[in-house]
Amino acid sequence: MMLNESESPSGGAVTTGRAMPLALMGDRTFVALWMTGAIVNVIRWLEVLAIGVFAFDLTGSPLVVSFLLLVRTVPMSVVGFWVALLAEKVGSRLLLLVMLAIMIPVSLVLAWLVYVGEIEIWHLTIGVIFSGCLQAADMPVRRIMLGEVAGVERVGAAMSLDSSTNHITRLLGPIMGGVVLVTMGLDGAFVLSAALYVLAIGLLLTVPAGESSPPSAGTSIIRNLIEGVRLARESRMLVGVLWVTVIHNICGFPFLSMVPVIGKDVLALGPVEVGLLTGAEGAGAFVGAMFAAVFARPQWFLRIYLYGSVLAMTMILLFGLSGTVLLSSIAMPIAGLGAAGFGSMQSAIVFAFAPPHLRGRLMGVLVFCIGVGPLGYLQLGLLADWWNASAAVTIVAIEGMVALAIVIVRYPEIRRALAPGEQS
């Protein structure tokens, strides 16, 4: 049975309005889970830059750098779904603790290989795969735990706060990676990662075992898989939501990879200006996520999610067509604003509208849909190679807008103001 909209997990009235995020930040369990995610994301973005720079220095090949980035995203689609199901069998907290613990020796071995000068690309590839598996587990498992602590009425604020933290770490992580790489080298970056994993484990140990999803008994993982897919197919609203996720991850997020190219070749910007332009999208996303944290209510989740994607796709199209610094500077932060509405509500919708015993399974389906993102990067890269970056972004944005229009017509349920329990 789902929580009543007007109640918190403890049974009392929930805090509403602007005080909702503050109330969550006063919950020690929520803060521990939230900070665990922040640490994992800092490590992720720190290593993306540090490994990318080191790999390029080692090989001189941009293709190798792109390959390592692609490898990091593959576990999202390959293992993310299964990790969510496994969490139901062994318990969310235990699974996250084990995966964080595994990353400590992985990081230390990589640090030692760099220190003795024996590091090779295949070593980095294995390390990146492990890191990608942790990332694939973090979203479905930890976010379900966040939702359980927050309750249905506050889940929008909880997911939005978590999303805003991801946007901040996306800015701070690479800065840390650059500083650490210059001052301590790649071996120092891996040692720092290991230390941060220890800190994350310490935080997660403060989460009471009762606050995490308990192990389920009596059903197999395969049966859970079938049940999760069946529920997703039976709910037209959930099917529509999952299609929007697929579309945005293929046609929306990949455009960021073309911002440096368009900034240099079309807008004639220098490295600093390109960085500011890219940062504008992140700043808009942070503002959007914080806005959702304060004002989003369960009955608005679907509309924020859908129209956030539509807004982002429209601004991506404007960016592809603009050809001017002014229009690009307007489009980027608004695109981030829309992406924040989309991204913040993904997990919130699954948590709020799914039966409690199926949340993990449906979150696994969501992670699988997110995992199609590499196809979007491949598509965009091929189009840019055939024509140019601006044309590629424009074509993919139009493709995304047409696909969204089809989904909106086919699944009108996602345009309605539904409260949990009313989905069709």
C-alpha positions as CSV (number, residue, x, y, z in Angstrom):
1,M,0.0,0.0,0.0
2,M,1.4,3.4,-0.9
3,L,1.9,6.3,1.5
4,N,-0.9,8.8,1.6
5,E,0.1,12.0,-0.2
6,S,-0.3,14.1,2.9
7,E,1.8,12.0,5.1
8,S,5.4,11.4,5.7
9,P,6.9,7.9,6.2
10,S,6.6,8.4,10.0
11,G,2.9,9.1,9.7
12,G,2.9,12.8,10.5
13,A,2.0,15.7,8.3
14,V,4.7,16.6,5.9
15,T,6.3,20.0,5.6
16,T,5.2,21.8,2.5
17,G,6.3,24.7,0.4
18,R,9.7,26.3,0.7
19,A,10.4,24.6,4.0
20,M,10.3,21.1,2.4
21,P,14.0,21.0,1.3
22,L,15.0,22.4,4.7
23,A,13.1,19.7,6.5
24,L,14.8,17.0,4.4
25,M,18.2,18.5,5.2
26,G,17.3,18.2,8.8
27,D,16.9,14.4,8.5
28,R,20.2,12.7,9.3
29,T,19.3,9.6,7.3
30,F,18.4,11.6,4.2
31,V,21.6,13.7,4.5
32,A,23.8,10.6,4.8
33,L,22.2,9.1,1.6
34,W,22.4,12.5,-0.2
35,M,26.0,13.0,0.7
36,T,26.9,9.5,-0.3
37,G,25.6,10.3,-3.8
38,A,27.4,13.6,-3.8
39,I,30.7,11.8,-3.1
40,V,30.2,9.2,-5.7
41,N,29.4,11.9,-8.3
42,V,32.5,13.9,-7.3
43,I,34.6,10.8,-7.8
44,R,32.9,10.1,-11.1
45,W,33.5,13.6,-12.6
46,L,37.0,13.8,-11.1
47,E,38.0,10.6,-12.8
48,V,36.4,11.5,-16.1
49,L,38.7,14.4,-16.5
50,A,41.8,12.9,-14.9
51,I,41.6,9.6,-16.8
52,G,40.7,11.5,-20.0
53,V,43.7,13.8,-19.8
54,F,46.1,11.0,-18.8
55,A,44.8,8.7,-21.6
56,F,45.2,11.4,-24.2
57,D,48.8,12.1,-23.0
58,L,49.5,8.4,-23.0
59,T,48.1,7.6,-26.5
60,G,47.6,10.9,-28.2
61,S,44.3,9.5,-29.5
62,P,40.9,11.3,-29.0
63,L,39.3,8.0,-30.0
64,V,40.7,6.3,-26.9
65,V,39.4,9.1,-24.7
66,S,35.9,8.8,-26.3
67,F,36.1,5.0,-25.9
68,L,36.7,5.3,-22.1
69,L,33.8,7.6,-21.8
70,L,31.6,5.2,-23.7
71,V,32.7,2.2,-21.6
72,R,31.7,4.1,-18.5
73,T,28.1,4.4,-19.7
74,V,27.6,0.9,-20.9
75,P,26.9,-0.7,-17.5
76,M,23.8,1.6,-17.2
77,S,22.0,-0.5,-19.9
78,V,23.8,-3.8,-19.3
79,V,23.7,-4.2,-15.5
80,G,21.6,-1.4,-14.1
81,F,18.3,-3.3,-14.4
82,W,19.8,-6.4,-12.8
83,V,21.4,-4.5,-10.0
84,A,18.0,-3.0,-9.1
85,L,16.5,-6.5,-9.0
86,L,19.5,-7.8,-6.9
87,A,18.9,-5.0,-4.4
88,E,15.5,-6.5,-3.7
89,K,17.0,-9.8,-2.9
90,V,20.0,-8.8,-0.7
91,G,18.9,-5.3,0.6
92,S,19.7,-1.9,-0.8
93,R,22.1,-0.7,1.9
94,L,24.1,-3.9,1.9
95,L,24.4,-3.9,-1.9
96,L,25.7,-0.3,-2.0
97,L,28.1,-1.0,0.8
98,V,29.6,-4.0,-1.0
99,M,29.9,-2.1,-4.3
100,L,31.6,0.9,-2.6
101,A,33.9,-1.5,-0.8
102,I,34.9,-3.1,-4.1
103,M,35.9,0.3,-5.5
104,I,38.6,0.8,-2.8
105,P,41.0,-1.9,-3.9
106,V,40.2,-1.2,-7.6
107,S,41.3,2.4,-7.1
108,L,44.4,1.5,-5.1
109,V,45.5,-1.1,-7.6
110,L,45.2,1.5,-10.4
111,A,47.1,4.0,-8.3
112,W,49.9,1.5,-7.8
113,L,50.1,0.7,-11.5
114,V,50.4,4.4,-12.3
115,Y,53.0,4.9,-9.6
116,V,55.2,2.1,-10.9
117,G,54.7,3.1,-14.5
118,E,53.0,-0.1,-15.6
119,I,49.5,1.4,-16.3
120,E,48.0,0.6,-19.7
121,I,44.7,1.5,-21.4
122,W,43.2,-1.9,-20.7
123,H,43.8,-1.4,-16.9
124,L,42.0,1.9,-17.1
125,T,39.2,0.3,-19.1
126,I,38.6,-2.3,-16.4
127,G,38.6,0.4,-13.7
128,V,36.2,2.5,-15.7
129,I,33.9,-0.5,-16.1
130,F,33.8,-1.0,-12.3
131,S,33.1,2.7,-11.8
132,G,30.3,2.5,-14.4
133,C,28.8,-0.4,-12.5
134,L,28.7,1.6,-9.3
135,Q,27.1,4.5,-11.2
136,A,24.5,2.1,-12.6
137,A,23.7,0.9,-9.1
138,D,23.7,4.3,-7.4
139,M,20.7,5.7,-9.3
140,P,18.1,3.0,-8.9
141,V,19.2,1.7,-5.5
142,R,20.2,4.9,-3.6
143,R,17.3,6.9,-5.1
144,I,14.8,4.4,-3.9
145,M,16.3,4.7,-0.5
146,L,16.0,8.5,-0.7
147,G,12.4,8.2,-1.7
148,E,11.6,5.8,1.2
149,V,13.1,8.3,3.7
150,A,11.3,11.3,2.1
151,G,7.9,9.8,1.5
152,V,5.6,10.3,-1.5
153,E,4.8,14.0,-0.8
154,R,8.4,15.0,-0.4
155,V,9.9,12.7,-3.1
156,G,9.9,15.4,-5.7
157,A,12.0,17.6,-3.4
158,A,14.3,14.7,-2.5
159,M,15.0,13.8,-6.1
160,S,15.4,17.4,-7.1
161,L,17.9,18.1,-4.4
162,D,19.8,15.0,-5.5
163,S,19.7,16.1,-9.1
164,S,20.9,19.6,-8.2
165,T,23.9,18.1,-6.4
166,N,24.8,16.1,-9.5
167,H,24.8,19.3,-11.5
168,I,27.1,21.0,-8.9
169,T,29.5,18.0,-8.8
170,R,29.5,18.0,-12.6
171,L,31.1,21.5,-12.3
172,L,33.3,20.9,-9.2
173,G,34.5,17.3,-10.0
174,P,36.4,18.2,-13.1
175,I,38.0,21.2,-11.4
176,M,39.1,18.9,-8.6
177,G,40.4,16.4,-11.2
178,G,42.4,19.0,-12.9
179,V,44.0,20.3,-9.7
180,V,44.7,16.8,-8.4
181,L,46.2,15.7,-11.7
182,V,48.6,18.7,-11.8
183,T,49.5,18.5,-8.1
184,M,49.4,14.7,-7.3
185,G,49.3,12.9,-10.7
186,L,46.8,10.2,-11.7
187,D,48.0,7.9,-8.9
188,G,47.1,10.7,-6.4
189,A,43.7,11.0,-8.1
190,F,43.0,7.3,-7.6
191,V,44.3,7.4,-3.9
192,L,41.9,10.3,-3.3
193,S,39.1,8.3,-4.9
194,A,39.8,5.4,-2.5
195,A,39.7,7.8,0.5
196,L,36.4,9.3,-0.7
197,Y,34.9,5.8,-1.1
198,V,35.9,5.1,2.5
199,L,34.1,8.3,3.5
200,A,31.0,7.3,1.5
201,I,31.0,3.9,3.3
202,G,31.2,5.7,6.7
203,L,28.2,7.8,5.8
204,L,26.2,4.9,4.5
205,L,26.9,2.9,7.7
206,T,25.0,5.6,9.6
207,V,21.8,4.8,7.7
208,P,19.7,2.5,9.8
209,A,19.2,-0.9,8.1
210,G,15.5,-0.4,8.5
211,E,15.5,2.7,6.3
212,S,16.8,0.7,3.3
213,S,14.7,-1.6,1.1
214,P,14.7,-5.0,3.0
215,P,15.6,-8.2,1.2
216,S,12.6,-9.9,-0.4
217,A,12.0,-13.6,-0.2
218,G,10.2,-16.2,-2.1
219,T,10.6,-14.9,-5.6
220,S,13.4,-15.3,-8.1
221,I,15.1,-12.4,-9.9
222,I,13.7,-13.6,-13.2
223,R,10.2,-13.6,-11.8
224,N,10.8,-10.1,-10.5
225,L,12.0,-9.0,-13.9
226,I,8.9,-10.4,-15.6
227,E,6.6,-8.7,-13.1
228,G,8.4,-5.4,-13.5
229,V,8.2,-5.4,-17.2
230,R,4.5,-6.5,-17.1
231,L,3.6,-3.6,-14.8
232,A,5.4,-1.1,-17.0
233,R,3.5,-2.5,-20.1
234,E,0.1,-2.4,-18.4
235,S,0.4,1.2,-17.4
236,R,0.0,3.5,-20.4
237,M,1.3,6.4,-18.3
238,L,4.5,4.5,-17.3
239,V,5.1,3.4,-20.9
240,G,4.8,7.0,-22.1
241,V,7.2,8.1,-19.4
242,L,9.8,5.5,-20.4
243,W,9.5,6.5,-24.0
244,V,10.2,10.1,-23.1
245,T,13.3,8.9,-21.2
246,V,14.6,7.0,-24.2
247,I,13.9,10.0,-26.5
248,H,15.6,12.5,-24.3
249,N,18.7,10.4,-23.6
250,I,19.1,9.8,-27.4
251,C,18.2,13.3,-28.7
252,G,18.7,15.6,-25.7
253,F,21.7,15.1,-23.5
254,P,24.2,14.2,-26.3
255,F,24.1,17.7,-27.7
256,L,26.5,18.8,-24.9
257,S,29.3,16.9,-26.7
258,M,29.0,19.3,-29.6
259,V,29.1,22.5,-27.6
260,P,32.9,22.9,-27.7
261,V,32.9,22.2,-31.5
262,I,30.1,24.8,-32.2
263,G,31.6,27.2,-29.8
264,K,35.0,27.2,-31.6
265,D,34.0,26.7,-35.2
266,V,30.7,28.6,-35.4
267,L,30.7,31.1,-32.6
268,A,34.5,31.8,-32.7
269,L,34.9,31.5,-29.0
270,G,38.0,30.8,-27.0
271,P,38.4,28.0,-24.4
272,V,37.3,30.2,-21.5
273,E,34.2,31.4,-23.3
274,V,33.3,27.8,-24.4
275,G,33.6,26.8,-20.8
276,L,31.3,29.6,-19.7
277,L,28.8,28.6,-22.4
278,T,28.8,25.0,-21.3
279,G,28.6,26.1,-17.6
280,A,25.5,28.1,-18.4
281,E,23.6,24.9,-19.2
282,G,24.7,23.5,-15.8
283,A,23.8,26.6,-14.0
284,G,20.3,26.6,-15.6
285,A,20.0,22.9,-14.6
286,F,20.9,23.7,-11.0
287,V,18.4,26.5,-10.8
288,G,15.7,24.3,-12.3
289,A,16.4,21.4,-9.9
290,M,16.3,23.7,-6.9
291,F,13.0,25.2,-8.2
292,A,11.5,21.7,-8.5
293,A,12.8,20.9,-5.0
294,V,10.8,23.8,-3.6
295,F,7.6,23.8,-5.6
296,A,7.1,20.4,-7.3
297,R,4.1,18.4,-6.0
298,P,3.2,14.8,-6.9
299,Q,0.3,15.9,-9.1
300,W,2.7,18.1,-11.2
301,F,5.4,15.5,-11.6
302,L,4.3,14.3,-15.1
303,R,3.9,17.8,-16.5
304,I,7.2,19.0,-15.2
305,Y,8.8,15.9,-16.6
306,L,7.2,16.1,-20.1
307,Y,7.3,19.8,-20.7
308,G,10.8,20.0,-19.2
309,S,11.9,17.7,-22.0
310,V,10.0,19.7,-24.6
311,L,11.5,22.9,-23.4
312,A,15.0,21.5,-23.4
313,M,14.6,20.0,-26.9
314,T,13.3,23.4,-28.2
315,M,16.3,25.2,-26.8
316,I,18.7,22.6,-28.3
317,L,17.1,23.3,-31.7
318,L,17.6,27.0,-31.2
319,F,21.2,26.4,-30.2
320,G,21.8,24.4,-33.3
321,L,20.3,27.1,-35.5
322,S,21.5,30.2,-33.7
323,G,24.9,30.9,-35.1
324,T,25.3,33.8,-32.7
325,V,26.7,34.1,-29.2
326,L,23.6,36.0,-28.0
327,L,21.1,33.4,-29.0
328,S,23.3,30.5,-27.8
329,S,23.8,32.2,-24.5
330,I,20.0,32.4,-24.1
331,A,19.4,28.9,-25.3
332,M,21.9,27.1,-23.1
333,P,20.7,28.0,-19.6
334,I,17.0,27.5,-20.6
335,A,17.9,24.1,-22.0
336,G,19.5,23.3,-18.7
337,L,16.3,24.5,-16.9
338,G,14.2,22.1,-19.0
339,A,16.6,19.2,-18.6
340,A,16.4,19.7,-14.8
341,G,12.6,19.4,-14.8
342,F,13.0,16.2,-16.9
343,G,15.8,14.7,-14.9
344,S,14.5,15.6,-11.4
345,M,11.1,14.0,-12.1
346,Q,12.3,10.7,-13.6
347,S,12.9,8.9,-10.4
348,A,10.2,10.8,-8.5
349,I,7.5,9.5,-11.0
350,V,8.6,5.9,-10.7
351,F,8.7,6.1,-6.9
352,A,5.4,8.0,-6.5
353,F,3.3,6.1,-9.0
354,A,4.6,2.5,-8.7
355,P,3.4,0.1,-6.0
356,P,6.1,0.0,-3.2
357,H,7.1,-3.6,-3.8
358,L,7.7,-2.9,-7.5
359,R,9.6,0.4,-7.2
360,G,13.0,-1.3,-7.5
361,R,12.0,-3.3,-10.5
362,L,10.6,-0.3,-12.3
363,M,13.6,1.9,-11.4
364,G,15.7,-0.8,-13.1
365,V,13.6,-0.5,-16.2
366,L,14.2,3.3,-16.1
367,V,17.9,2.8,-15.7
368,F,17.9,0.5,-18.8
369,C,16.1,3.2,-20.8
370,I,18.6,5.8,-19.6
371,G,21.4,3.4,-20.7
372,V,20.5,3.9,-24.4
373,G,22.2,7.3,-24.3
374,P,25.4,6.1,-26.0
375,L,23.3,5.5,-29.2
376,G,22.6,9.2,-29.2
377,Y,26.2,10.1,-28.9
378,L,27.0,7.7,-31.8
379,Q,24.2,9.2,-33.9
380,L,25.3,12.8,-33.2
381,G,28.9,12.0,-33.9
382,L,28.2,10.4,-37.3
383,L,25.9,13.2,-38.4
384,A,28.6,15.8,-37.4
385,D,31.2,13.9,-39.3
386,W,28.9,13.7,-42.4
387,W,27.8,17.4,-42.3
388,N,28.8,19.6,-39.4
389,A,28.2,20.0,-35.7
390,S,25.4,22.6,-36.0
391,A,23.5,20.6,-38.6
392,A,23.9,17.5,-36.4
393,V,22.5,19.2,-33.3
394,T,19.6,20.7,-35.4
395,I,18.7,17.3,-37.0
396,V,18.8,15.4,-33.8
397,A,16.7,18.1,-32.0
398,I,14.0,18.0,-34.7
399,E,14.1,14.2,-34.5
400,G,13.6,14.4,-30.7
401,M,10.7,16.9,-31.0
402,V,8.9,14.8,-33.6
403,A,9.3,11.7,-31.4
404,L,8.0,13.6,-28.4
405,A,5.0,14.8,-30.3
406,I,4.2,11.2,-31.3
407,V,4.5,10.0,-27.7
408,I,2.3,12.9,-26.5
409,V,-0.4,11.9,-29.0
410,R,-0.1,8.2,-28.4
411,Y,0.0,8.4,-24.6
412,P,-2.0,11.5,-23.5
413,E,-1.9,10.2,-20.0
414,I,1.5,11.8,-19.5
415,R,0.0,15.3,-20.0
416,R,-2.5,15.0,-17.2
417,A,-2.2,16.3,-13.6
418,L,-2.3,12.9,-11.9
419,A,-1.8,12.1,-8.2
420,P,-0.2,8.8,-7.1
421,G,-2.8,6.0,-7.4
422,E,-4.6,7.6,-10.3
423,Q,-2.3,6.3,-13.1
424,S,-3.8,4.5,-16.0
